[in-house]
């Protein structure tokens, strides 16, 4: 049987211009040139000449960027968790 909807966390980048995120996230902030959010166990910061949020749903959002400058992902570690 084929799945109709994406159920696993997913970050998909298309031509360095569109970023599609599916999964649990918490949107933190956005401006014309950046946006930041928590995604699964990661802190994500996207910087570009221009950032535009196209879709913002409960477990999905889509961002378009012009002239992507930087994507930074940092794993958020629980103080009681050991990194393997």
Backbone torsions as a table, in degrees:
resi	resn	phi	psi	omega
1	UNK	NA	133.4	-178.5
2	UNK	-86.0	136.6	177.0
3	UNK	-74.4	134.7	178.6
4	UNK	-89.1	-28.5	-177.1
5	UNK	-127.0	143.1	176.7
6	UNK	-67.3	127.4	-179.9
7	UNK	-114.1	-21.0	-179.8
8	UNK	-89.8	151.6	175.7
9	UNK	-57.7	143.0	-176.0
10	UNK	-151.6	134.4	167.7
11	UNK	-121.3	121.3	-177.5
12	UNK	-124.5	126.5	178.0
13	UNK	-113.5	132.0	-178.9
14	UNK	-118.1	115.2	177.0
15	UNK	52.3	30.7	-179.1
16	UNK	54.9	23.5	-178.7
17	UNK	-123.7	-26.1	-178.6
18	UNK	-130.3	135.6	178.7
19	UNK	-123.2	124.6	-179.8
20	UNK	-116.9	126.0	-177.8
21	UNK	-119.6	127.2	175.5
22	UNK	-124.7	129.1	179.8
23	UNK	137.7	-169.8	-178.2
24	UNK	-79.0	124.1	179.0
25	UNK	-143.1	162.6	173.1
26	UNK	-132.8	114.9	-178.7
27	UNK	-74.3	129.8	-177.2
28	UNK	-101.2	-56.1	-179.2
29	UNK	-161.6	162.4	178.3
30	UNK	-152.6	150.4	172.2
31	UNK	-141.6	-174.4	179.6
32	UNK	-65.1	-24.0	-174.1
33	UNK	-116.5	-0.7	178.5
34	UNK	-158.5	165.7	168.3
35	UNK	-152.0	151.4	178.6
36	UNK	-138.5	147.8	-178.5
37	UNK	-160.0	162.1	172.7
38	UNK	-99.6	131.3	-178.8
39	UNK	-132.4	118.2	-176.3
40	UNK	53.1	-114.3	179.7
41	UNK	-106.7	24.0	-175.0
42	UNK	-125.8	147.5	169.8
43	UNK	-98.0	127.7	-174.5
44	UNK	-123.3	132.5	176.2
45	UNK	-127.3	126.4	179.1
46	UNK	-117.4	127.8	178.0
47	UNK	-121.9	138.5	179.3
48	UNK	-157.0	170.5	176.1
49	UNK	-61.7	-37.0	176.6
50	UNK	-148.9	134.8	178.4
51	UNK	-120.8	130.4	179.1
52	UNK	-130.9	125.7	178.4
53	UNK	-90.9	117.8	-178.0
54	UNK	-90.4	-44.2	-176.5
55	UNK	-131.0	134.7	178.1
56	UNK	-138.8	94.3	-179.0
57	UNK	-115.0	178.1	-176.3
58	UNK	-57.7	-45.9	-179.6
59	UNK	-128.1	28.8	177.4
60	UNK	-156.9	139.2	166.4
61	UNK	-148.4	153.8	-177.1
62	UNK	-126.9	130.6	-178.2
63	UNK	-121.6	134.7	171.2
64	UNK	-106.4	139.4	177.9
65	UNK	-128.9	149.4	170.9
66	UNK	-112.0	128.2	179.6
67	UNK	52.9	71.1	178.4
68	UNK	-57.6	128.5	179.2
69	UNK	-101.1	-42.6	-172.5
70	UNK	-161.7	141.0	168.0
71	UNK	-125.7	124.2	-178.6
72	UNK	-121.5	124.4	177.4
73	UNK	-123.6	124.8	178.2
74	UNK	-123.3	130.4	178.6
75	UNK	-72.0	130.3	177.8
76	UNK	-89.4	116.1	-175.6
77	UNK	-102.5	129.8	172.8
78	UNK	-68.7	135.6	-176.9
79	UNK	-58.5	-21.5	-178.4
80	UNK	-97.5	-0.4	-178.2
81	UNK	-97.6	140.7	176.2
82	UNK	-98.3	137.7	175.4
83	UNK	-85.3	132.0	-178.7
84	UNK	-94.3	NA	NA
